[in-house]
Amino acid sequence: MTSTLHDPNYRAFVSHLSGLRVQLGVTQAELAKRLGKPQSFVSKAERFERRIDPGEFRAIALALGADPAVEFKDVSDRLSRS
């Protein structure tokens, strides 16, 4: 069975959060600090070495000042169109 880390749909959600972080000018270190995690947590997630669960998606979106439901819907809508 293929790992979800390699699933294109999963990668779209992680890439969306990573892109949002970059767009907002937030470093991995700053995001990690906001989450109370080490910088490696963010790095490994963004490099698809570590899976993030829905609760972590929510926490990351909130730490970036975004609405998790809006961000999830944005990615979901883009996936539906492709």
PyMOL Python script that loads the backbone (N, CA, C, O; Angstrom):
from pymol import cmd

cmd.read_pdbstr("""\
ATOM      1  N   MET A   1       0.839  -1.177   0.000  1.00  0.00           N
ATOM      2  CA  MET A   1       0.000   0.000   0.000  1.00  0.00           C
ATOM      3  C   MET A   1       0.887   1.245   0.000  1.00  0.00           C
ATOM      4  O   MET A   1       1.870   1.307   0.738  1.00  0.00           O
ATOM      5  N   THR A   2       0.544   2.225  -0.818  1.00  0.00           N
ATOM      6  CA  THR A   2       1.320   3.452  -0.924  1.00  0.00           C
ATOM      7  C   THR A   2       1.064   4.345   0.279  1.00  0.00           C
ATOM      8  O   THR A   2      -0.070   4.464   0.745  1.00  0.00           O
ATOM      9  N   SER A   3       2.113   4.964   0.773  1.00  0.00           N
ATOM     10  CA  SER A   3       2.002   5.881   1.898  1.00  0.00           C
ATOM     11  C   SER A   3       1.232   7.130   1.491  1.00  0.00           C
ATOM     12  O   SER A   3       1.339   7.593   0.355  1.00  0.00           O
ATOM     13  N   THR A   4       0.463   7.666   2.417  1.00  0.00           N
ATOM     14  CA  THR A   4      -0.252   8.910   2.134  1.00  0.00           C
ATOM     15  C   THR A   4       0.710  10.062   1.886  1.00  0.00           C
ATOM     16  O   THR A   4       0.325  11.066   1.288  1.00  0.00           O
ATOM     17  N   LEU A   5       1.940   9.937   2.328  1.00  0.00           N
ATOM     18  CA  LEU A   5       2.928  10.991   2.087  1.00  0.00           C
ATOM     19  C   LEU A   5       3.153  11.208   0.594  1.00  0.00           C
ATOM     20  O   LEU A   5       3.559  12.292   0.176  1.00  0.00           O
ATOM     21  N   HIS A   6       2.891  10.185  -0.206  1.00  0.00           N
ATOM     22  CA  HIS A   6       3.118  10.273  -1.646  1.00  0.00           C
ATOM     23  C   HIS A   6       1.836  10.538  -2.439  1.00  0.00           C
ATOM     24  O   HIS A   6       1.880  10.695  -3.659  1.00  0.00           O
ATOM     25  N   ASP A   7       0.721  10.588  -1.760  1.00  0.00           N
ATOM     26  CA  ASP A   7      -0.555  10.814  -2.422  1.00  0.00           C
ATOM     27  C   ASP A   7      -0.638  12.271  -2.910  1.00  0.00           C
ATOM     28  O   ASP A   7      -0.439  13.193  -2.118  1.00  0.00           O
ATOM     29  N   PRO A   8      -0.925  12.485  -4.183  1.00  0.00           N
ATOM     30  CA  PRO A   8      -0.990  13.858  -4.717  1.00  0.00           C
ATOM     31  C   PRO A   8      -2.015  14.747  -4.010  1.00  0.00           C
ATOM     32  O   PRO A   8      -1.807  15.952  -3.873  1.00  0.00           O
ATOM     33  N   ASN A   9      -3.105  14.157  -3.567  1.00  0.00           N
ATOM     34  CA  ASN A   9      -4.109  14.936  -2.851  1.00  0.00           C
ATOM     35  C   ASN A   9      -3.564  15.421  -1.505  1.00  0.00           C
ATOM     36  O   ASN A   9      -3.727  16.585  -1.141  1.00  0.00           O
ATOM     37  N   TYR A  10      -2.919  14.517  -0.778  1.00  0.00           N
ATOM     38  CA  TYR A  10      -2.314  14.891   0.502  1.00  0.00           C
ATOM     39  C   TYR A  10      -1.272  15.984   0.285  1.00  0.00           C
ATOM     40  O   TYR A  10      -1.239  16.976   1.013  1.00  0.00           O
ATOM     41  N   ARG A  11      -0.426  15.794  -0.716  1.00  0.00           N
ATOM     42  CA  ARG A  11       0.634  16.760  -1.001  1.00  0.00           C
ATOM     43  C   ARG A  11       0.055  18.140  -1.340  1.00  0.00           C
ATOM     44  O   ARG A  11       0.669  19.159  -1.025  1.00  0.00           O
ATOM     45  N   ALA A  12      -1.097  18.177  -1.966  1.00  0.00           N
ATOM     46  CA  ALA A  12      -1.728  19.459  -2.296  1.00  0.00           C
ATOM     47  C   ALA A  12      -2.067  20.244  -1.029  1.00  0.00           C
ATOM     48  O   ALA A  12      -1.911  21.464  -0.994  1.00  0.00           O
ATOM     49  N   PHE A  13      -2.529  19.548   0.006  1.00  0.00           N
ATOM     50  CA  PHE A  13      -2.881  20.233   1.252  1.00  0.00           C
ATOM     51  C   PHE A  13      -1.641  20.767   1.963  1.00  0.00           C
ATOM     52  O   PHE A  13      -1.646  21.894   2.458  1.00  0.00           O
ATOM     53  N   VAL A  14      -0.600  19.978   2.015  1.00  0.00           N
ATOM     54  CA  VAL A  14       0.642  20.416   2.662  1.00  0.00           C
ATOM     55  C   VAL A  14       1.285  21.544   1.866  1.00  0.00           C
ATOM     56  O   VAL A  14       1.763  22.520   2.445  1.00  0.00           O
ATOM     57  N   SER A  15       1.300  21.416   0.553  1.00  0.00           N
ATOM     58  CA  SER A  15       1.878  22.457  -0.293  1.00  0.00           C
ATOM     59  C   SER A  15       1.104  23.763  -0.161  1.00  0.00           C
ATOM     60  O   SER A  15       1.688  24.845  -0.212  1.00  0.00           O
ATOM     61  N   HIS A  16      -0.197  23.659   0.006  1.00  0.00           N
ATOM     62  CA  HIS A  16      -1.017  24.859   0.196  1.00  0.00           C
ATOM     63  C   HIS A  16      -0.594  25.594   1.461  1.00  0.00           C
ATOM     64  O   HIS A  16      -0.409  26.811   1.446  1.00  0.00           O
ATOM     65  N   LEU A  17      -0.443  24.859   2.550  1.00  0.00           N
ATOM     66  CA  LEU A  17      -0.025  25.504   3.805  1.00  0.00           C
ATOM     67  C   LEU A  17       1.375  26.085   3.689  1.00  0.00           C
ATOM     68  O   LEU A  17       1.639  27.179   4.188  1.00  0.00           O
ATOM     69  N   SER A  18       2.265  25.363   3.037  1.00  0.00           N
ATOM     70  CA  SER A  18       3.625  25.850   2.841  1.00  0.00           C
ATOM     71  C   SER A  18       3.621  27.131   2.005  1.00  0.00           C
ATOM     72  O   SER A  18       4.311  28.097   2.330  1.00  0.00           O
ATOM     73  N   GLY A  19       2.846  27.128   0.938  1.00  0.00           N
ATOM     74  CA  GLY A  19       2.741  28.316   0.093  1.00  0.00           C
ATOM     75  C   GLY A  19       2.142  29.496   0.832  1.00  0.00           C
ATOM     76  O   GLY A  19       2.572  30.634   0.647  1.00  0.00           O
ATOM     77  N   LEU A  20       1.154  29.228   1.664  1.00  0.00           N
ATOM     78  CA  LEU A  20       0.548  30.282   2.471  1.00  0.00           C
ATOM     79  C   LEU A  20       1.577  30.871   3.428  1.00  0.00           C
ATOM     80  O   LEU A  20       1.659  32.088   3.593  1.00  0.00           O
ATOM     81  N   ARG A  21       2.352  30.006   4.049  1.00  0.00           N
ATOM     82  CA  ARG A  21       3.400  30.467   4.974  1.00  0.00           C
ATOM     83  C   ARG A  21       4.368  31.396   4.259  1.00  0.00           C
ATOM     84  O   ARG A  21       4.690  32.472   4.761  1.00  0.00           O
ATOM     85  N   VAL A  22       4.830  30.980   3.091  1.00  0.00           N
ATOM     86  CA  VAL A  22       5.785  31.781   2.317  1.00  0.00           C
ATOM     87  C   VAL A  22       5.140  33.099   1.881  1.00  0.00           C
ATOM     88  O   VAL A  22       5.758  34.158   1.981  1.00  0.00           O
ATOM     89  N   GLN A  23       3.912  33.031   1.403  1.00  0.00           N
ATOM     90  CA  GLN A  23       3.190  34.220   0.953  1.00  0.00           C
ATOM     91  C   GLN A  23       3.067  35.250   2.079  1.00  0.00           C
ATOM     92  O   GLN A  23       3.147  36.456   1.843  1.00  0.00           O
ATOM     93  N   LEU A  24       2.873  34.764   3.288  1.00  0.00           N
ATOM     94  CA  LEU A  24       2.725  35.658   4.440  1.00  0.00           C
ATOM     95  C   LEU A  24       4.062  36.126   5.005  1.00  0.00           C
ATOM     96  O   LEU A  24       4.097  36.963   5.907  1.00  0.00           O
ATOM     97  N   GLY A  25       5.166  35.587   4.476  1.00  0.00           N
ATOM     98  CA  GLY A  25       6.489  35.991   4.945  1.00  0.00           C
ATOM     99  C   GLY A  25       6.856  35.422   6.300  1.00  0.00           C
ATOM    100  O   GLY A  25       7.645  36.012   7.038  1.00  0.00           O
ATOM    101  N   VAL A  26       6.283  34.272   6.627  1.00  0.00           N
ATOM    102  CA  VAL A  26       6.559  33.609   7.905  1.00  0.00           C
ATOM    103  C   VAL A  26       7.615  32.532   7.655  1.00  0.00           C
ATOM    104  O   VAL A  26       7.459  31.697   6.765  1.00  0.00           O
ATOM    105  N   THR A  27       8.672  32.555   8.433  1.00  0.00           N
ATOM    106  CA  THR A  27       9.710  31.531   8.298  1.00  0.00           C
ATOM    107  C   THR A  27       9.249  30.234   8.963  1.00  0.00           C
ATOM    108  O   THR A  27       8.316  30.217   9.766  1.00  0.00           O
ATOM    109  N   GLN A  28       9.932  29.155   8.602  1.00  0.00           N
ATOM    110  CA  GLN A  28       9.652  27.881   9.267  1.00  0.00           C
ATOM    111  C   GLN A  28       9.891  28.010  10.765  1.00  0.00           C
ATOM    112  O   GLN A  28       9.119  27.484  11.567  1.00  0.00           O
ATOM    113  N   ALA A  29      10.941  28.699  11.138  1.00  0.00           N
ATOM    114  CA  ALA A  29      11.277  28.857  12.560  1.00  0.00           C
ATOM    115  C   ALA A  29      10.182  29.625  13.295  1.00  0.00           C
ATOM    116  O   ALA A  29       9.816  29.266  14.414  1.00  0.00           O
ATOM    117  N   GLU A  30       9.658  30.682  12.672  1.00  0.00           N
ATOM    118  CA  GLU A  30       8.600  31.467  13.309  1.00  0.00           C
ATOM    119  C   GLU A  30       7.319  30.652  13.436  1.00  0.00           C
ATOM    120  O   GLU A  30       6.653  30.695  14.470  1.00  0.00           O
ATOM    121  N   LEU A  31       6.973  29.913  12.391  1.00  0.00           N
ATOM    122  CA  LEU A  31       5.775  29.073  12.464  1.00  0.00           C
ATOM    123  C   LEU A  31       5.936  28.026  13.559  1.00  0.00           C
ATOM    124  O   LEU A  31       5.015  27.784  14.338  1.00  0.00           O
ATOM    125  N   ALA A  32       7.100  27.413  13.611  1.00  0.00           N
ATOM    126  CA  ALA A  32       7.357  26.401  14.645  1.00  0.00           C
ATOM    127  C   ALA A  32       7.202  27.005  16.041  1.00  0.00           C
ATOM    128  O   ALA A  32       6.630  26.380  16.935  1.00  0.00           O
ATOM    129  N   LYS A  33       7.704  28.200  16.216  1.00  0.00           N
ATOM    130  CA  LYS A  33       7.595  28.874  17.512  1.00  0.00           C
ATOM    131  C   LYS A  33       6.129  29.112  17.866  1.00  0.00           C
ATOM    132  O   LYS A  33       5.718  28.897  19.006  1.00  0.00           O
ATOM    133  N   ARG A  34       5.349  29.554  16.889  1.00  0.00           N
ATOM    134  CA  ARG A  34       3.922  29.781  17.118  1.00  0.00           C
ATOM    135  C   ARG A  34       3.197  28.488  17.492  1.00  0.00           C
ATOM    136  O   ARG A  34       2.230  28.503  18.252  1.00  0.00           O
ATOM    137  N   LEU A  35       3.680  27.370  16.946  1.00  0.00           N
ATOM    138  CA  LEU A  35       3.063  26.067  17.217  1.00  0.00           C
ATOM    139  C   LEU A  35       3.594  25.410  18.487  1.00  0.00           C
ATOM    140  O   LEU A  35       3.023  24.434  18.973  1.00  0.00           O
ATOM    141  N   GLY A  36       4.691  25.949  19.022  1.00  0.00           N
ATOM    142  CA  GLY A  36       5.324  25.322  20.182  1.00  0.00           C
ATOM    143  C   GLY A  36       6.044  24.035  19.809  1.00  0.00           C
ATOM    144  O   GLY A  36       6.142  23.105  20.609  1.00  0.00           O
ATOM    145  N   LYS A  37       6.547  24.000  18.579  1.00  0.00           N
ATOM    146  CA  LYS A  37       7.235  22.815  18.058  1.00  0.00           C
ATOM    147  C   LYS A  37       8.639  23.206  17.611  1.00  0.00           C
ATOM    148  O   LYS A  37       8.923  24.393  17.453  1.00  0.00           O
ATOM    149  N   PRO A  38       9.522  22.233  17.404  1.00  0.00           N
ATOM    150  CA  PRO A  38      10.842  22.548  16.846  1.00  0.00           C
ATOM    151  C   PRO A  38      10.713  22.878  15.356  1.00  0.00           C
ATOM    152  O   PRO A  38       9.760  22.458  14.700  1.00  0.00           O
ATOM    153  N   GLN A  39      11.664  23.620  14.840  1.00  0.00           N
ATOM    154  CA  GLN A  39      11.661  24.006  13.428  1.00  0.00           C
ATOM    155  C   GLN A  39      11.642  22.763  12.536  1.00  0.00           C
ATOM    156  O   GLN A  39      11.061  22.786  11.451  1.00  0.00           O
ATOM    157  N   SER A  40      12.267  21.696  12.982  1.00  0.00           N
ATOM    158  CA  SER A  40      12.309  20.467  12.183  1.00  0.00           C
ATOM    159  C   SER A  40      10.908  19.888  11.942  1.00  0.00           C
ATOM    160  O   SER A  40      10.695  19.200  10.944  1.00  0.00           O
ATOM    161  N   PHE A  41       9.964  20.153  12.830  1.00  0.00           N
ATOM    162  CA  PHE A  41       8.582  19.710  12.649  1.00  0.00           C
ATOM    163  C   PHE A  41       8.016  20.286  11.356  1.00  0.00           C
ATOM    164  O   PHE A  41       7.426  19.568  10.549  1.00  0.00           O
ATOM    165  N   VAL A  42       8.204  21.592  11.171  1.00  0.00           N
ATOM    166  CA  VAL A  42       7.701  22.273   9.976  1.00  0.00           C
ATOM    167  C   VAL A  42       8.473  21.801   8.750  1.00  0.00           C
ATOM    168  O   VAL A  42       7.878  21.497   7.717  1.00  0.00           O
ATOM    169  N   SER A  43       9.788  21.740   8.864  1.00  0.00           N
ATOM    170  CA  SER A  43      10.626  21.339   7.743  1.00  0.00           C
ATOM    171  C   SER A  43      10.269  19.937   7.246  1.00  0.00           C
ATOM    172  O   SER A  43      10.106  19.722   6.045  1.00  0.00           O
ATOM    173  N   LYS A  44      10.150  19.001   8.161  1.00  0.00           N
ATOM    174  CA  LYS A  44       9.850  17.623   7.770  1.00  0.00           C
ATOM    175  C   LYS A  44       8.458  17.504   7.153  1.00  0.00           C
ATOM    176  O   LYS A  44       8.254  16.728   6.219  1.00  0.00           O
ATOM    177  N   ALA A  45       7.513  18.266   7.670  1.00  0.00           N
ATOM    178  CA  ALA A  45       6.167  18.235   7.094  1.00  0.00           C
ATOM    179  C   ALA A  45       6.188  18.797   5.678  1.00  0.00           C
ATOM    180  O   ALA A  45       5.583  18.224   4.772  1.00  0.00           O
ATOM    181  N   GLU A  46       6.881  19.913   5.486  1.00  0.00           N
ATOM    182  CA  GLU A  46       6.918  20.552   4.167  1.00  0.00           C
ATOM    183  C   GLU A  46       7.732  19.758   3.147  1.00  0.00           C
ATOM    184  O   GLU A  46       7.536  19.918   1.942  1.00  0.00           O
ATOM    185  N   ARG A  47       8.627  18.916   3.610  1.00  0.00           N
ATOM    186  CA  ARG A  47       9.409  18.063   2.705  1.00  0.00           C
ATOM    187  C   ARG A  47       8.783  16.679   2.567  1.00  0.00           C
ATOM    188  O   ARG A  47       9.374  15.778   1.972  1.00  0.00           O
ATOM    189  N   PHE A  48       7.596  16.519   3.116  1.00  0.00           N
ATOM    190  CA  PHE A  48       6.842  15.264   3.053  1.00  0.00           C
ATOM    191  C   PHE A  48       7.590  14.111   3.701  1.00  0.00           C
ATOM    192  O   PHE A  48       7.491  12.968   3.257  1.00  0.00           O
ATOM    193  N   GLU A  49       8.333  14.414   4.742  1.00  0.00           N
ATOM    194  CA  GLU A  49       9.019  13.376   5.519  1.00  0.00           C
ATOM    195  C   GLU A  49       8.215  13.010   6.761  1.00  0.00           C
ATOM    196  O   GLU A  49       8.465  11.992   7.406  1.00  0.00           O
ATOM    197  N   ARG A  50       7.255  13.852   7.079  1.00  0.00           N
ATOM    198  CA  ARG A  50       6.415  13.651   8.249  1.00  0.00           C
ATOM    199  C   ARG A  50       4.985  13.990   7.858  1.00  0.00           C
ATOM    200  O   ARG A  50       4.732  15.033   7.255  1.00  0.00           O
ATOM    201  N   ARG A  51       4.065  13.123   8.196  1.00  0.00           N
ATOM    202  CA  ARG A  51       2.661  13.343   7.875  1.00  0.00           C
ATOM    203  C   ARG A  51       2.042  14.299   8.887  1.00  0.00           C
ATOM    204  O   ARG A  51       2.328  14.216  10.082  1.00  0.00           O
ATOM    205  N   ILE A  52       1.184  15.217   8.403  1.00  0.00           N
ATOM    206  CA  ILE A  52       0.411  16.040   9.325  1.00  0.00           C
ATOM    207  C   ILE A  52      -1.028  15.536   9.317  1.00  0.00           C
ATOM    208  O   ILE A  52      -1.560  15.157   8.273  1.00  0.00           O
ATOM    209  N   ASP A  53      -1.642  15.537  10.480  1.00  0.00           N
ATOM    210  CA  ASP A  53      -3.015  15.069  10.570  1.00  0.00           C
ATOM    211  C   ASP A  53      -3.967  16.270  10.502  1.00  0.00           C
ATOM    212  O   ASP A  53      -3.507  17.411  10.508  1.00  0.00           O
ATOM    213  N   PRO A  54      -5.269  16.038  10.439  1.00  0.00           N
ATOM    214  CA  PRO A  54      -6.212  17.155  10.319  1.00  0.00           C
ATOM    215  C   PRO A  54      -6.107  18.179  11.452  1.00  0.00           C
ATOM    216  O   PRO A  54      -6.266  19.378  11.226  1.00  0.00           O
ATOM    217  N   GLY A  55      -5.844  17.707  12.655  1.00  0.00           N
ATOM    218  CA  GLY A  55      -5.689  18.633  13.777  1.00  0.00           C
ATOM    219  C   GLY A  55      -4.473  19.524  13.604  1.00  0.00           C
ATOM    220  O   GLY A  55      -4.502  20.702  13.959  1.00  0.00           O
ATOM    221  N   GLU A  56      -3.409  18.959  13.061  1.00  0.00           N
ATOM    222  CA  GLU A  56      -2.201  19.753  12.809  1.00  0.00           C
ATOM    223  C   GLU A  56      -2.429  20.725  11.651  1.00  0.00           C
ATOM    224  O   GLU A  56      -1.923  21.847  11.681  1.00  0.00           O
ATOM    225  N   PHE A  57      -3.186  20.310  10.630  1.00  0.00           N
ATOM    226  CA  PHE A  57      -3.549  21.228   9.545  1.00  0.00           C
ATOM    227  C   PHE A  57      -4.256  22.440  10.142  1.00  0.00           C
ATOM    228  O   PHE A  57      -3.938  23.584   9.815  1.00  0.00           O
ATOM    229  N   ARG A  58      -5.210  22.175  11.014  1.00  0.00           N
ATOM    230  CA  ARG A  58      -5.964  23.250  11.666  1.00  0.00           C
ATOM    231  C   ARG A  58      -5.039  24.151  12.478  1.00  0.00           C
ATOM    232  O   ARG A  58      -5.123  25.375  12.380  1.00  0.00           O
ATOM    233  N   ALA A  59      -4.162  23.557  13.276  1.00  0.00           N
ATOM    234  CA  ALA A  59      -3.256  24.335  14.122  1.00  0.00           C
ATOM    235  C   ALA A  59      -2.317  25.197  13.280  1.00  0.00           C
ATOM    236  O   ALA A  59      -2.048  26.347  13.628  1.00  0.00           O
ATOM    237  N   ILE A  60      -1.822  24.646  12.181  1.00  0.00           N
ATOM    238  CA  ILE A  60      -0.916  25.394  11.313  1.00  0.00           C
ATOM    239  C   ILE A  60      -1.656  26.567  10.675  1.00  0.00           C
ATOM    240  O   ILE A  60      -1.145  27.687  10.659  1.00  0.00           O
ATOM    241  N   ALA A  61      -2.848  26.320  10.155  1.00  0.00           N
ATOM    242  CA  ALA A  61      -3.634  27.402   9.549  1.00  0.00           C
ATOM    243  C   ALA A  61      -3.885  28.509  10.570  1.00  0.00           C
ATOM    244  O   ALA A  61      -3.707  29.688  10.264  1.00  0.00           O
ATOM    245  N   LEU A  62      -4.294  28.140  11.767  1.00  0.00           N
ATOM    246  CA  LEU A  62      -4.542  29.139  12.804  1.00  0.00           C
ATOM    247  C   LEU A  62      -3.274  29.909  13.168  1.00  0.00           C
ATOM    248  O   LEU A  62      -3.312  31.123  13.364  1.00  0.00           O
ATOM    249  N   ALA A  63      -2.152  29.195  13.255  1.00  0.00           N
ATOM    250  CA  ALA A  63      -0.879  29.847  13.588  1.00  0.00           C
ATOM    251  C   ALA A  63      -0.464  30.833  12.502  1.00  0.00           C
ATOM    252  O   ALA A  63       0.288  31.772  12.762  1.00  0.00           O
ATOM    253  N   LEU A  64      -0.955  30.619  11.291  1.00  0.00           N
ATOM    254  CA  LEU A  64      -0.670  31.548  10.192  1.00  0.00           C
ATOM    255  C   LEU A  64      -1.714  32.660  10.103  1.00  0.00           C
ATOM    256  O   LEU A  64      -1.640  33.524   9.229  1.00  0.00           O
ATOM    257  N   GLY A  65      -2.688  32.631  11.015  1.00  0.00           N
ATOM    258  CA  GLY A  65      -3.724  33.660  11.027  1.00  0.00           C
ATOM    259  C   GLY A  65      -4.812  33.417   9.999  1.00  0.00           C
ATOM    260  O   GLY A  65      -5.526  34.343   9.614  1.00  0.00           O
ATOM    261  N   ALA A  66      -4.941  32.178   9.553  1.00  0.00           N
ATOM    262  CA  ALA A  66      -5.923  31.830   8.530  1.00  0.00           C
ATOM    263  C   ALA A  66      -7.056  31.012   9.141  1.00  0.00           C
ATOM    264  O   ALA A  66      -6.919  30.435  10.219  1.00  0.00           O
ATOM    265  N   ASP A  67      -8.163  30.978   8.433  1.00  0.00           N
ATOM    266  CA  ASP A  67      -9.305  30.161   8.829  1.00  0.00           C
ATOM    267  C   ASP A  67      -9.101  28.756   8.256  1.00  0.00           C
ATOM    268  O   ASP A  67      -9.096  28.589   7.036  1.00  0.00           O
ATOM    269  N   PRO A  68      -8.935  27.756   9.103  1.00  0.00           N
ATOM    270  CA  PRO A  68      -8.675  26.396   8.604  1.00  0.00           C
ATOM    271  C   PRO A  68      -9.744  25.894   7.638  1.00  0.00           C
ATOM    272  O   PRO A  68      -9.420  25.219   6.661  1.00  0.00           O
ATOM    273  N   ALA A  69     -11.004  26.212   7.894  1.00  0.00           N
ATOM    274  CA  ALA A  69     -12.084  25.738   7.024  1.00  0.00           C
ATOM    275  C   ALA A  69     -11.967  26.360   5.634  1.00  0.00           C
ATOM    276  O   ALA A  69     -12.190  25.686   4.628  1.00  0.00           O
ATOM    277  N   VAL A  70     -11.621  27.632   5.579  1.00  0.00           N
ATOM    278  CA  VAL A  70     -11.464  28.321   4.293  1.00  0.00           C
ATOM    279  C   VAL A  70     -10.282  27.730   3.529  1.00  0.00           C
ATOM    280  O   VAL A  70     -10.379  27.484   2.327  1.00  0.00           O
ATOM    281  N   GLU A  71      -9.172  27.503   4.221  1.00  0.00           N
ATOM    282  CA  GLU A  71      -7.978  26.958   3.569  1.00  0.00           C
ATOM    283  C   GLU A  71      -8.234  25.542   3.069  1.00  0.00           C
ATOM    284  O   GLU A  71      -7.823  25.190   1.963  1.00  0.00           O
ATOM    285  N   PHE A  72      -8.908  24.735   3.871  1.00  0.00           N
ATOM    286  CA  PHE A  72      -9.226  23.368   3.466  1.00  0.00           C
ATOM    287  C   PHE A  72     -10.129  23.374   2.240  1.00  0.00           C
ATOM    288  O   PHE A  72      -9.906  22.620   1.292  1.00  0.00           O
ATOM    289  N   LYS A  73     -11.147  24.227   2.261  1.00  0.00           N
ATOM    290  CA  LYS A  73     -12.073  24.315   1.140  1.00  0.00           C
ATOM    291  C   LYS A  73     -11.368  24.790  -0.119  1.00  0.00           C
ATOM    292  O   LYS A  73     -11.658  24.302  -1.211  1.00  0.00           O
ATOM    293  N   ASP A  74     -10.447  25.734   0.017  1.00  0.00           N
ATOM    294  CA  ASP A  74      -9.710  26.233  -1.140  1.00  0.00           C
ATOM    295  C   ASP A  74      -8.958  25.099  -1.831  1.00  0.00           C
ATOM    296  O   ASP A  74      -9.023  24.956  -3.052  1.00  0.00           O
ATOM    297  N   VAL A  75      -8.248  24.299  -1.048  1.00  0.00           N
ATOM    298  CA  VAL A  75      -7.501  23.175  -1.625  1.00  0.00           C
ATOM    299  C   VAL A  75      -8.468  22.134  -2.203  1.00  0.00           C
ATOM    300  O   VAL A  75      -8.259  21.626  -3.305  1.00  0.00           O
ATOM    301  N   SER A  76      -9.492  21.833  -1.472  1.00  0.00           N
ATOM    302  CA  SER A  76     -10.472  20.849  -1.918  1.00  0.00           C
ATOM    303  C   SER A  76     -11.107  21.280  -3.243  1.00  0.00           C
ATOM    304  O   SER A  76     -11.261  20.464  -4.152  1.00  0.00           O
ATOM    305  N   ASP A  77     -11.470  22.541  -3.351  1.00  0.00           N
ATOM    306  CA  ASP A  77     -12.066  23.058  -4.582  1.00  0.00           C
ATOM    307  C   ASP A  77     -11.094  22.961  -5.750  1.00  0.00           C
ATOM    308  O   ASP A  77     -11.487  22.587  -6.855  1.00  0.00           O
ATOM    309  N   ARG A  78      -9.832  23.293  -5.514  1.00  0.00           N
ATOM    310  CA  ARG A  78      -8.839  23.194  -6.589  1.00  0.00           C
ATOM    311  C   ARG A  78      -8.648  21.757  -7.031  1.00  0.00           C
ATOM    312  O   ARG A  78      -8.505  21.484  -8.223  1.00  0.00           O
ATOM    313  N   LEU A  79      -8.645  20.841  -6.081  1.00  0.00           N
ATOM    314  CA  LEU A  79      -8.518  19.421  -6.435  1.00  0.00           C
ATOM    315  C   LEU A  79      -9.716  18.926  -7.242  1.00  0.00           C
ATOM    316  O   LEU A  79      -9.569  18.102  -8.145  1.00  0.00           O
ATOM    317  N   SER A  80     -10.889  19.430  -6.912  1.00  0.00           N
ATOM    318  CA  SER A  80     -12.090  19.029  -7.631  1.00  0.00           C
ATOM    319  C   SER A  80     -12.074  19.504  -9.081  1.00  0.00           C
ATOM    320  O   SER A  80     -12.621  18.843  -9.964  1.00  0.00           O
ATOM    321  N   ARG A  81     -11.451  20.641  -9.320  1.00  0.00           N
ATOM    322  CA  ARG A  81     -11.388  21.192 -10.671  1.00  0.00           C
ATOM    323  C   ARG A  81     -10.327  20.518 -11.528  1.00  0.00           C
ATOM    324  O   ARG A  81     -10.376  20.592 -12.755  1.00  0.00           O
ATOM    325  N   SER A  82      -9.363  19.855 -10.879  1.00  0.00           N
ATOM    326  CA  SER A  82      -8.286  19.250 -11.665  1.00  0.00           C
ATOM    327  C   SER A  82      -8.557  17.799 -12.011  1.00  0.00           C
ATOM    328  O   SER A  82      -7.739  17.159 -12.670  1.00  0.00           O
TER     329      SER A  82
END
""", "prot")
cmd.dss("prot")
cmd.show_as("cartoon", "prot")
cmd.util.cbc("prot")
cmd.orient("prot")
